[in-house]
Amino acid sequence: MHTKYIFVTGGVVSSLGKGVVTASLGALMRARGYTVTAVKIDPYINIDAGTMRPYEHGEVFVTASGAETDLDLGNYERFLDLDVPAGSNITTGQVYLEVIRKERAGDYLSQTVQVIPHVTDEIKSRIIAAGERAGANIVIVEVGGTVGDIESLPFLEAIRQFRFDVGDEHTLYLHLTLVPYLGTSNEFKTKPTQHSVATLRSVGISPDIVMVRSKDNLPEEITRKIALFTSVKPNRVFASFDVPHVYEVPLALEEQGLGKAVESLLELEHIHPNLGVWQHAVRVIKSPKKEVTIALAGKYTVMPDAYLSMMEALLHAGIANDARVNIKWVNTESLEEVAQIEEHLGDVDGILVPGGFGVRGIEGKIRAAEYARTQGVPYLGICLGMQIAVIEYARNVVGLSGANSTEFDPYAPHKVIDLMPEQLETLDLGGTMRLGDWPMKLAAGTRLAKLYTVPQGGEVSERHRHRYEVNPVYVEQLRAAGLIVSGVTPGMAGRGAGLVESIELSGHPFFVGLQAHPEFKSRPMRPSPPFAGLIAAALLRQGAADREVGSGQWEVGSA
């Protein structure tokens, strides 16, 4: 089968949901049995998303290969149920860096290096390579930003050339735009869409499909008007209207006939899709049998997208336990006063402390871990959240006064969290952490071993993004005081006990910390084991059951 390329562009305003549309379209093609991959083009000059502020761009997603990428790649992985290959996030910085490297190496000897053809050829080669690495029948490419942006022009020119290079039947252009609804006049306004398509045409691309974001599904007369003014057939105008949750989007688009339109335009066989996993997920999300509330105690709480994969992992865990998971956002700066702990955490069924950087809000996170430990509230610490649990335990159980991380206090008397040795000589900040999939060896009989279905112990793999680790010097003291080191990195020669990958406590309903970021590998059809365990423990706590999740008396999903 000749590789098919679908290009998704956006207009009018940013944040219309191109990533969700791209992922949903990929899910519809996957449900038809095709091998699909997705590529995100980001026109910014940064090499990757690793050093960007969460408040501006949301979370940094980490791929299996260790790339720090835009959060849309997380949507691709969750919707397509696959690990996107290296190179699936293309930035202006990457493209120009490579073009300049080739120029310096003499690859363009005697040529004047220009945007066309050198920059556009580099963009096209990266798109083709991403598809080849994935062995994909269909490559869906999302172009970030909006048409009309200066920085997007080379990428739009590159995707325009694709139709010339591979043919009409192997390329499809989908343009996502906005149709606002004006309550004052009780009407949908199509003028922004008309201008957006006109702008796209001005760079040589005529969309095959127009998709509009709107509050509600569009009346037929509006659809026909859009078709008339954009020269797109009415049955190729689709609405991405507001739905309660993004996992309803694939079903809504399939119901409108998007999958069939793509099959027709790309000359694919007509196949009835298997959408059972999405139908089940939506059923549980809409009509769950149970309900829990989890406190997400972090410092980026005014920007929920900073914790997007965490939120999705909690949702997946809820689906696995047939429960609605309500998130209570708790800014940990508000927990630094002891009197406010009960006010913020007293009514929750579980506590999640996520990863993060910097000292702001750290003492509040430590108090959250202490509250969970002493009050028997299920606790899950991710990356920094595990380190926080270790600091709290070292201070209040082991008796190491002033215990801290060198990230927050380089002069702490007990540096129970310290910079990884291989990070000591690192000067650059971008792409230099411990990144991507790394193994962790789980000890037999531990909760995590049972949750990962390796009760006799064994290796599992999770994503990582960190510079600091539990200081091996203190591991034996922590163990002697009752902290269970349930997982370590195997084969860490010369590192004593090895890199601590996970910790837990016995005699507690659920107290678990992981150095890894298991939320990055969580999917609606395959929830992350630690997150599923947290929700199962939260449900047990509601019933005041005196049992431990992962103790052999409880199976996740049987609540």
DRENSE-903961 format. One line per 4 residues: number of its first residue (from 1); for each residue z, y, x of C-alpha. Coordinates in steps of 0.05 Angstrom, whole numbers. Layout:
<pts>
NUM	Z/Y/X; ...;
</pts>
This chain:
<pts>
1	0/0/0; -19/69/27; 43/113/35; 51/163/-22;
5	80/233/-10; 116/274/-63; 134/346/-46; 188/382/-85;
9	189/458/-81; 231/510/-117; 223/579/-144; 257/640/-177;
13	328/627/-149; 362/578/-103; 413/525/-124; 370/501/-183;
17	384/428/-165; 323/408/-124; 366/357/-87; 388/323/-152;
21	317/323/-179; 291/294/-113; 345/241/-113; 334/225/-187;
25	259/218/-178; 273/172/-119; 320/131/-163; 266/123/-216;
29	216/98/-163; 269/52/-133; 282/24/-202; 209/5/-204;
33	216/-36/-141; 185/13/-90; 214/26/-22; 232/99/-23;
37	260/149/27; 275/223/21; 269/281/70; 303/349/66;
41	270/409/99; 318/466/115; 283/530/138; 343/557/176;
45	339/562/252; 402/520/264; 387/453/295; 431/419/243;
49	486/435/193; 543/415/239; 569/485/255; 559/518/187;
53	615/544/143; 634/498/85; 644/560/42; 570/578/50;
57	533/511/52; 583/461/25; 600/397/62; 566/371/124;
61	539/302/109; 537/251/166; 484/197/169; 493/127/198;
65	457/149/261; 504/208/271; 462/266/246; 501/324/215;
69	459/345/156; 453/383/91; 494/355/34; 430/337/-5;
73	422/277/41; 487/250/11; 454/254/-58; 394/216/-31;
77	438/160/-4; 480/155/-67; 420/156/-115; 374/112/-73;
81	429/65/-49; 404/67/23; 420/97/90; 370/152/103;
85	338/145/173; 347/192/231; 302/252/225; 308/258/149;
89	335/329/155; 283/374/187; 301/445/207; 263/504/236;
93	307/499/297; 287/427/310; 213/441/301; 209/502/346;
97	254/470/399; 206/411/403; 143/455/403; 172/497/460;
101	193/434/498; 122/407/493; 93/474/515; 138/475/576;
105	120/403/592; 46/420/591; 28/381/528; -11/440/502;
109	-42/457/570; -96/511/564; -80/522/490; -51/583/457;
113	9/555/420; 9/579/347; 41/565/280; -24/532/258;
117	-37/479/283; 21/466/331; 81/482/287; 50/453/224;
121	29/390/262; 100/380/287; 127/387/216; 76/336/189;
125	90/287/245; 164/289/230; 152/275/156; 106/217/172;
129	155/189/223; 213/191/173; 172/149/125; 151/100/179;
133	222/90/203; 244/74/132; 183/30/119; 174/70/55;
137	120/63/2; 140/132/-25; 166/191/16; 197/247/-25;
141	203/313/12; 247/369/-12; 230/438/15; 293/480/18;
145	296/552/-4; 248/584/-54; 174/599/-51; 164/669/-24;
149	217/662/30; 187/682/97; 221/625/134; 191/573/87;
153	118/592/99; 103/544/157; 132/486/118; 92/503/55;
157	29/507/98; 45/439/128; 54/405/61; -9/439/35;
161	-47/406/92; -21/337/72; -69/334/13; -127/349/59;
165	-103/297/109; -87/238/63; -122/252/-3; -106/273/-75;
169	-85/204/-98; -32/199/-43; 1/267/-52; 39/299/-110;
173	68/369/-115; 127/380/-161; 152/451/-171; 222/464/-198;
177	233/532/-229; 278/568/-279; 270/584/-353; 329/628/-372;
181	354/633/-443; 369/703/-468; 423/701/-521; 410/773/-542;
185	340/755/-565; 351/681/-577; 292/659/-535; 272/623/-472;
189	235/667/-421; 177/636/-384; 156/697/-342; 198/677/-281;
193	163/609/-281; 95/640/-286; 109/685/-226; 139/628/-186;
197	78/583/-196; 32/642/-180; 70/652/-114; 62/578/-97;
201	-12/582/-112; -18/642/-66; -3/596/-7; -54/545/-30;
205	-11/496/-70; -23/482/-144; 33/440/-174; 16/374/-208;
209	82/374/-244; 125/433/-266; 198/420/-278; 242/474/-307;
213	317/483/-303; 344/505/-369; 408/505/-410; 377/459/-463;
217	315/418/-472; 255/463/-485; 221/471/-552; 149/445/-554;
221	119/514/-560; 153/536/-495; 128/474/-459; 57/488/-483;
225	62/561/-461; 85/540/-391; 28/490/-387; -23/543/-409;
229	-1/595/-358; 9/547/-300; -54/504/-312; -12/441/-317;
233	-21/391/-373; 34/395/-426; 54/322/-413; 68/342/-341;
237	118/396/-357; 189/369/-356; 258/398/-367; 318/388/-322;
241	368/413/-373; 443/415/-367; 478/347/-374; 552/331/-366;
245	541/294/-300; 485/287/-249; 481/212/-259; 451/226/-328;
249	392/262/-296; 350/200/-278; 358/174/-349; 339/242/-380;
253	278/249/-336; 255/177/-349; 262/188/-423; 216/248/-418;
257	163/206/-382; 170/232/-310; 163/162/-280; 100/148/-318;
261	70/215/-298; 83/200/-225; 52/131/-232; -10/162/-262;
265	-18/218/-212; -7/172/-152; -49/115/-181; 10/67/-181;
269	19/5/-224; 57/18/-289; 124/-16/-282; 184/-16/-330;
273	243/9/-289; 311/-26/-286; 360/30/-298; 421/-13/-315;
277	465/14/-260; 455/86/-285; 466/66/-358; 531/31/-339;
281	555/90/-297; 541/140/-353; 576/96/-404; 640/94/-363;
285	637/168/-346; 629/186/-419; 676/134/-451; 726/107/-400;
289	784/63/-421; 834/99/-377; 847/165/-342; 882/188/-279;
293	893/254/-243; 886/258/-168; 908/319/-128; 856/338/-76;
297	899/377/-27; 853/417/19; 837/488/39; 765/496/14;
301	785/488/-58; 747/550/-82; 683/516/-59; 683/445/-88;
305	616/428/-55; 656/428/11; 684/362/-15; 623/337/-52;
309	623/266/-24; 699/261/-36; 688/280/-109; 632/230/-117;
313	673/174/-83; 730/187/-132; 680/184/-189; 652/117/-163;
317	723/90/-157; 735/111/-229; 672/74/-251; 697/12/-215;
321	764/16/-252; 735/39/-319; 774/104/-313; 761/178/-315;
325	785/212/-252; 809/284/-262; 814/324/-198; 870/375/-191;
329	850/424/-137; 911/442/-94; 903/494/-40; 950/469/14;
333	969/540/34; 1007/541/-32; 1048/479/-10; 1079/511/51;
337	1139/531/9; 1183/471/-8; 1200/498/-77; 1126/495/-98;
341	1115/421/-81; 1139/393/-147; 1101/447/-186; 1035/428/-154;
345	1043/353/-143; 1095/330/-194; 1045/314/-249; 991/276/-210;
349	979/201/-204; 954/203/-133; 943/249/-73; 881/255/-30;
353	883/295/34; 812/304/61; 784/321/129; 778/391/157;
357	784/436/218; 831/492/238; 905/506/230; 903/542/163;
361	940/502/109; 962/447/157; 1037/451/142; 1021/447/68;
365	982/383/80; 1040/354/119; 1086/370/61; 1037/335/14;
369	1039/272/57; 1115/274/59; 1119/282/-16; 1073/223/-27;
373	1111/179/23; 1181/195/-3; 1164/197/-78; 1121/135/-80;
377	1058/172/-100; 993/136/-80; 964/171/-19; 897/169/16;
381	886/209/79; 815/217/105; 803/236/179; 849/296/186;
385	887/269/126; 905/207/167; 926/250/226; 969/291/179;
389	1004/228/155; 1018/208/227; 1046/277/245; 1092/275/184;
393	1116/205/200; 1128/222/273; 1170/283/254; 1210/256/195;
397	1216/181/209; 1208/171/283; 1248/234/297; 1198/268/344;
401	1216/340/329; 1157/388/336; 1105/331/334; 1036/360/323;
405	963/357/341; 937/394/402; 884/423/355; 940/463/321;
409	992/470/376; 970/456/448; 1042/466/471; 1073/417/421;
413	1129/375/454; 1100/312/423; 1024/312/418; 1018/252/372;
417	946/273/357; 904/291/417; 833/305/438; 793/242/451;
421	784/233/527; 708/234/522; 713/303/489; 750/336/547;
425	687/358/584; 648/376/521; 627/449/518; 576/451/462;
429	602/448/391; 540/424/355; 528/349/350; 581/330/401;
433	636/298/359; 644/223/348; 591/216/295; 558/163/252;
437	573/91/238; 628/60/282; 663/-7/274; 737/-15/258;
441	774/-81/266; 822/-92/209; 885/-134/219; 895/-196/177;
445	939/-188/115; 935/-112/112; 917/-75/48; 853/-48/77;
449	832/-117/101; 840/-143/29; 806/-82/-1; 747/-92/45;
453	747/-167/26; 764/-191/97; 836/-214/82; 840/-254/147;
457	818/-192/186; 751/-173/214; 704/-116/230; 675/-66/180;
461	635/-4/192; 648/68/168; 621/137/183; 659/183/231;
465	662/257/247; 720/278/291; 743/299/361; 817/282/356;
469	853/215/353; 922/186/347; 950/192/418; 955/120/445;
473	1019/139/482; 1057/143/415; 1027/82/380; 1083/34/398;
477	1137/84/377; 1103/94/310; 1096/19/300; 1168/6/318;
481	1188/56/264; 1149/18/211; 1080/51/211; 1027/-4/206;
485	965/6/249; 918/-34/205; 853/-19/241; 830/-2/311;
489	763/8/344; 744/-58/379; 725/-61/452; 760/4/474;
493	771/-16/546; 825/23/583; 851/54/519; 915/15/510;
497	920/-1/436; 850/26/425; 829/83/379; 871/80/316;
501	823/74/258; 872/65/200; 946/66/183; 986/44/122;
505	1057/32/99; 1089/-30/68; 1138/-23/11; 1098/35/-17;
509	1052/31/-77; 993/55/-35; 997/96/29; 933/91/70;
513	898/134/122; 831/126/156; 802/162/215; 733/150/186;
517	699/183/126; 688/125/78; 666/174/24; 598/181/59;
521	581/108/45; 607/106/-27; 555/94/-81; 559/89/-157;
525	538/16/-151; 583/2/-90; 646/44/-90; 685/56/-26;
529	742/5/-21; 797/55/-1; 778/102/-58; 776/44/-108;
533	844/23/-82; 872/93/-92; 850/95/-164; 875/25/-178;
537	943/45/-149; 944/109/-191; 932/68/-253; 988/21/-234;
541	1035/80/-224; 1021/102/-295; 1047/34/-318; 1107/40/-271;
545	1089/-28/-242; 1126/-47/-179; 1067/-75/-142; 1025/-56/-82;
549	950/-48/-86; 919/-94/-35; 982/-137/-31; 948/-198/-61;
553	978/-185/-130; 923/-137/-151; 848/-137/-150; 811/-71/-152;
557	773/-64/-217; 820/-106/-260; 863/-49/-285;
</pts>
